């Protein structure tokens, strides 16, 4: 398994000019790679980041999320569904330009939209159709897409790994799978490890994220049984730390980050890396 670090701890708009020293730090700490928020990138910035990461020998994945007011795979508004297709295809292209083989994110629906009820069949079917079209395009570029179920306070279309499996089966493409996230699983699953075990054939990517979004290992969301299950299912992909602080203004209201969860932002990365490494040794 490879250990990665999501850059959303520091920025939602990565670029070589501002963040090359950060990339160098992440490499020096011992990470195998990084996860780049890709929604704000263009072709030029994606290529520049790819070249910088090649120079540092840092592998990479990308992460995307959709604003429901702009693009939404599950919307009954055809214009928003088409915008989702176009946005995600562009992000797939930028993923390829960065030199990544996997794009992940909560792409079942646009974020920030709730109807006051659970998903309707028409919404579900629209989302399946949208992701299938994007997935078929991603196949031509050699990009896998790992879809992330979120907790019920952030999303209503897909909240559990079981529903994610049902969705992936309906899309029915080999490059479409699931992102398993400890934070969201801690809220929605009766037994996170068991849910992952049952969804094992569809898991393409893993986020290690604490119950309070802070330093991995400081809370109760990431039990040793998680790592035992990953070994049992012979998972050999990424374990990417997803932690948040208060340095990215746009994420504070979206994720309800009303306080800091560590003394220094870097702690979530450095201490989280050590936590994962120690857990892997215990297997």
HELIX and SHEET records of a PDB file:
HELIX    1   1 UNK A    7  UNK A    9  5                                   3    
HELIX    2   2 UNK A   16  UNK A   29  1                                  14    
HELIX    3   3 UNK A   43  UNK A   56  1                                  14    
HELIX    4   4 UNK A   78  UNK A   98  1                                  21    
HELIX    5   5 UNK A  121  UNK A  141  1                                  21    
HELIX    6   6 UNK A  161  UNK A  171  1                                  11    
HELIX    7   7 UNK A  182  UNK A  188  1                                   7    
HELIX    8   8 UNK A  192  UNK A  198  1                                   7    
HELIX    9   9 UNK A  200  UNK A  202  5                                   3    
HELIX   10  10 UNK A  224  UNK A  232  1                                   9    
HELIX   11  11 UNK A  249  UNK A  255  1                                   7    
HELIX   12  12 UNK A  265  UNK A  282  1                                  18    
SHEET    1   A 9 UNK A   2  UNK A   6  0                                        
SHEET    2   A 9 UNK A  33  UNK A  37  1                                        
SHEET    3   A 9 UNK A  59  UNK A  63  1                                        
SHEET    4   A 9 UNK A 102  UNK A 105  1                                        
SHEET    5   A 9 UNK A 144  UNK A 148  1                                        
SHEET    6   A 9 UNK A 176  UNK A 181  1                                        
SHEET    7   A 9 UNK A 203  UNK A 208  1                                        
SHEET    8   A 9 UNK A 238  UNK A 241  1                                        
SHEET    9   A 9 UNK A   2  UNK A   6  1                                        
END                                                                             
